[in-house]
Amino acid sequence: MGDVQYERYERNVLGSPLVRIWLCGACTVEWMDPVTGEALSKADLSGRGRDHAAALSLLKLLLCQPQRRAHRDWIMEQFWPENGRNAAAHRLENIFSVLRKMVCHPVTGESLLRSFRAGKENGMIYQLAEAPQLWLDVDALIWNVEQAARMERFGDDAQPFWERAYALGKRGVFLPDDRYVDWAVQRRNEVEGYYRQTVHALAHLFLSRYGTAGASEALLLLRTYWQQHPKDEDALRLLMQILIQQDRYQEALGYYDQLCSILQEDGVLPDERTKDSAEYCKVKQIQYGSVDYPISGKQCQQQILSSSFTRAVQDNLEIPHVLDGAFPLNTSRRTMLQNFIGWMGATALSPMVSVDVNALCSFNPSELRGATKSLVEVLY
């Protein structure tokens, strides 16, 4: 489902908004035509003056609260905890007036911000318009995740909803200019949790539905996400799993090294499952010979392959096949073969190395010692 088609579907379900606001990535306010639902213009948020900047902060704060509303006294505690009450109240009234003008629709003249008293003793409350008048990207992201979960629960196709949620979240981190303010922590954790769920769901969906073809999409998605969230080991393990399946061992271990460097700064070690994935990757790297041999090692390898010991091939059995029991061997030959290669690490041998099983019963000891010495030089 394309973005334009999906936005029309979203409007039919949720209603046509007067304004759309994005908090993931760069904060953006876009006014909408109330009749056609088409975009009119984007609000200029680059105004100068401390009142304009403070009004934008008030807008973000209200959008982070349940029902997009907050008590005046609580707002003053967030913005001016050390100021006197009267000074803070006067300052807030000025900012509230600036924000009312900022969120006034350019066509209808309707402001999307209001103030009211909840009771005689409760004081003033400030509130922004709710959906569908004010469309918010993080609310739309959460709505799409909920619909995707519902579709999966009923056995229907959830992919369009997961993709829409991902498109909303990938614009960037939530409120990047307000990373350390207390009033955004709860909302940020909520949004990041839904986005993380989306990334993992889409990655698994691509892999299960499209197989090898979907691995590239899953890889792109996971890499992009992990670079923004480098401490997410769950995402890293799935990323490494795909890379290992594609024999991209160095790249997988490179990401693991990045994680270790980041965690080392915090005095933390990687999860045991992540360590296990890295160790598995190292073993696969050795098993399939992706570690480069030195030139002398390659020469020794060629010497082994050209020796009479390895040229005396009758059954042409590969070492891994022999050790796995794919071909029957009598007890004495099996013991002799294992004694010969077991201590040197059979997985480090090239799959090209073949052994004449019959010749093992009548090998020349001096020739075997020479071949063994060459093998040791290759491995060590």
Helices and strands as residue ranges (DSSP letters): H 3-14, E 19-22, E 28-32, E 39-42, H 50-63, G 66-68, E 69-71, H 72-79, H 85-102, E 113-117, E 124-128, E 134-136, H 137-153, H 159-169, G 176-178, G 182-184, H 185-228, H 233-245, H 249-265, H 272-287, H 295-306, H 308-311, E 317-318, H 319-323, H 331-341, G 342-344, G 346-348, E 354-355, G 358-362, H 365-379
